[in-house]
Amino acid sequence: MENEEGALDVSVTKKFGQKRCSPRLRQQIKRPYYGPPCRSKTQTTDLLSSNNTLSPSPSSSSNDNNNKDIISQQQQQTLLFDFSYVPHTRSHKARVKKTLSIFNNYFLHFSNSNNNNQHPLSQEEEEEEHNRPDFKAVSKMIECNQLLFPTKRFGHLPGIDVGYQLYSRAEMVALGLHTHWHSPIDYMPPSYNITVSECWPAEGVSAGFVVYKYLLKRLEGQPKLTSNQVQCSNGRSRVPAKAPRLVCLDISEGQEDVHIPAVNTVDDATITGFTYTKYNQILSNLKVPRNANGCDCKGGYCKNPKTCSCARLNGVDFPYVRSNGGRLIEAKDVVFECGPNCGCGPGCINRISQQGIKYQLEVFRTRDRGWAVKTKDFIPSGAPVCEYIGELRRTNELDNVAENDYIFEIDCWQTIKEIGGRERRLGDVSLGRRDEKEIENSMPMPISMPMPEPEFCIDAGRIGNVARFINHSCEPNLFVQCVLSSHHDLRLARILLFASDDIAPMEELTYDYGYALDSVVDKNGKVRMVPCHCGTSECRKRLY
Ligand SMILES: C[S@@+](CC[C@H](N)C(=O)[O-])C[C@H]1O[C@@H](n2cnc3c(N)ncnc32)[C@H](O)[C@@H]1O
């Protein structure tokens, strides 16, 4: 939000290419977080100390007429001064992270409850402020005392660094960076002008508005900006990056809807030794389960979760909302999507993971982790990023497993049942017993069948897609979601990677490989140890 000279562009509240965004954050929570603590108004604002995992209730007070009053009361609170610069600690950053998770969680739930309204909202009603899911999310956070900085502050906000990219006013309100919900421009009375050195109208007039810029004084002790923190409000970096060497224009060779270039600024390596494919390859010795029965929904789209048999498998709800092209509301042990025998069509809300890659991704070379993948687009939390694609194999038929870095064991059943030391991958996800029963009932094998180890895996060593280049991080921004669409055999579930946070453009994509330490042995039975170079504050130091 501040440029190299310290001039603040008041257009910071403008959209940044897409609808919503989040700052670049390093989180403290290892697993995707989907259950915000909803606390009473009397509690303190220490979000991190709360252990409650109450899910937001989309219906409660979402249309409260006094929402606006709550916000305007807040706007009138006394200003707090804080001119001392406090270096950001992990706990400050974790609070920011958690606040944005809570906002996203409410946003997705309210979007879902709008979709599921018995009487769908008209276009005009949808545009009314009190019906907007972002407005409802912020109102709910105010009601539950979940804003990060609920009092208007002047000066430093611990945990929020210069260089954060914020795309929506609602997120800024959630953090306490912006207090005027109704107006895109927040302000302080003139008596608070001590931090402004200069102010001038920018050249040109945009859509009838003059854009003002402000040169601000740096707080004492505030570190200098680094070039990678500098962003313009139009999304382009102000400091030109060193021209990368393009080693491949499109690793998918036209198979994906978007080109996936590969660049290397580190060494002479090129992309070799694998063939790109968009679909899992099934080896001839493997029997593909028959297609599951589908739902009877008509008219191209599944609309009613009570009558759609696929929605019933997901706990009588659709797992996705339509916002930003489709987002998973919350992580689940398994998502049942509509498939080939369903009455709906390809545009159905319950087929979001079947649409292929839609974000601009780039493969790039790192100094210590080989190739990696970054996004050039903003990716909202809950959005599907890509599927892990390769050859479907039996795990007991793999040769040289220890030498193959590209094997993904399909361990959905084991993680649901917490078999073999596999903890539930989704951490904070709450799953009712009923859902687990539904999953078991829909499986084409007896539930008593002992499956201590995954029977099948996806081997992307020779054949695969862009997911094979995504590295591990102990603080990832993607999470693994098992999805069943054509059949209902969990042993052969599809493996999808979804965004666990809002992901800013140019951020590396990572997920937690989830290896148990000492679980990988070489062909002589000796434990293999690989150091982790994810570089995050939560790093467990070893990949396995
Ligand atoms: C699925 S591949 C990921 C792409 C890989 N970097 C490449 O160049 O093709 C997994 C391998 O990448 C490397 N890797 C991934 N994440 C890593 C990390 N955090 N630290 C060290 N090495 C990592 C390890 O060699 C690992 O076995």
PDBQT file of the ligand as one rigid body, heavy atoms in Angstrom, charges set to zero:
ROOT
HETATM    1  C1  LIG A 601       6.656 -34.189  -5.866  1.00  0.00    +0.000 C 
HETATM    2  S1  LIG A 601       8.307 -33.675  -5.988  1.00  0.00    +0.000 S 
HETATM    3  C2  LIG A 601       8.141 -31.925  -6.051  1.00  0.00    +0.000 C 
HETATM    4  C3  LIG A 601       8.835 -31.346  -7.257  1.00  0.00    +0.000 C 
HETATM    5  C4  LIG A 601      10.303 -31.426  -7.207  1.00  0.00    +0.000 C 
HETATM    6  N1  LIG A 601      10.867 -30.317  -6.452  1.00  0.00    +0.000 N 
HETATM    7  C5  LIG A 601      10.924 -31.462  -8.605  1.00  0.00    +0.000 C 
HETATM    8  O1  LIG A 601      11.927 -30.802  -8.833  1.00  0.00    +0.000 OA
HETATM    9  O2  LIG A 601      10.408 -32.157  -9.459  1.00  0.00    +0.000 OA
HETATM   10  C6  LIG A 601       8.868 -34.007  -4.357  1.00  0.00    +0.000 C 
HETATM   11  C7  LIG A 601      10.340 -33.809  -4.151  1.00  0.00    +0.000 C 
HETATM   12  O3  LIG A 601      10.681 -32.426  -4.177  1.00  0.00    +0.000 OA
HETATM   13  C8  LIG A 601      11.642 -32.127  -3.168  1.00  0.00    +0.000 C 
HETATM   14  N2  LIG A 601      11.000 -31.289  -2.145  1.00  0.00    +0.000 N 
HETATM   15  C9  LIG A 601       9.721 -30.929  -2.095  1.00  0.00    +0.000 A 
HETATM   16  N3  LIG A 601       9.481 -30.126  -1.057  1.00  0.00    +0.000 NA
HETATM   17  C10 LIG A 601      10.639 -30.000  -0.405  1.00  0.00    +0.000 A 
HETATM   18  C11 LIG A 601      11.031 -29.318   0.789  1.00  0.00    +0.000 A 
HETATM   19  N4  LIG A 601      10.192 -28.589   1.496  1.00  0.00    +0.000 N 
HETATM   20  N5  LIG A 601      12.312 -29.416   1.173  1.00  0.00    +0.000 NA
HETATM   21  C12 LIG A 601      13.198 -30.139   0.471  1.00  0.00    +0.000 A 
HETATM   22  N6  LIG A 601      12.894 -30.795  -0.668  1.00  0.00    +0.000 NA
HETATM   23  C13 LIG A 601      11.630 -30.741  -1.094  1.00  0.00    +0.000 A 
HETATM   24  C14 LIG A 601      12.019 -33.464  -2.549  1.00  0.00    +0.000 C 
HETATM   25  O4  LIG A 601      13.103 -33.968  -3.270  1.00  0.00    +0.000 OA
HETATM   26  C15 LIG A 601      10.793 -34.298  -2.808  1.00  0.00    +0.000 C 
HETATM   27  O5  LIG A 601      11.063 -35.667  -2.772  1.00  0.00    +0.000 OA
ENDROOT
TORSDOF 0
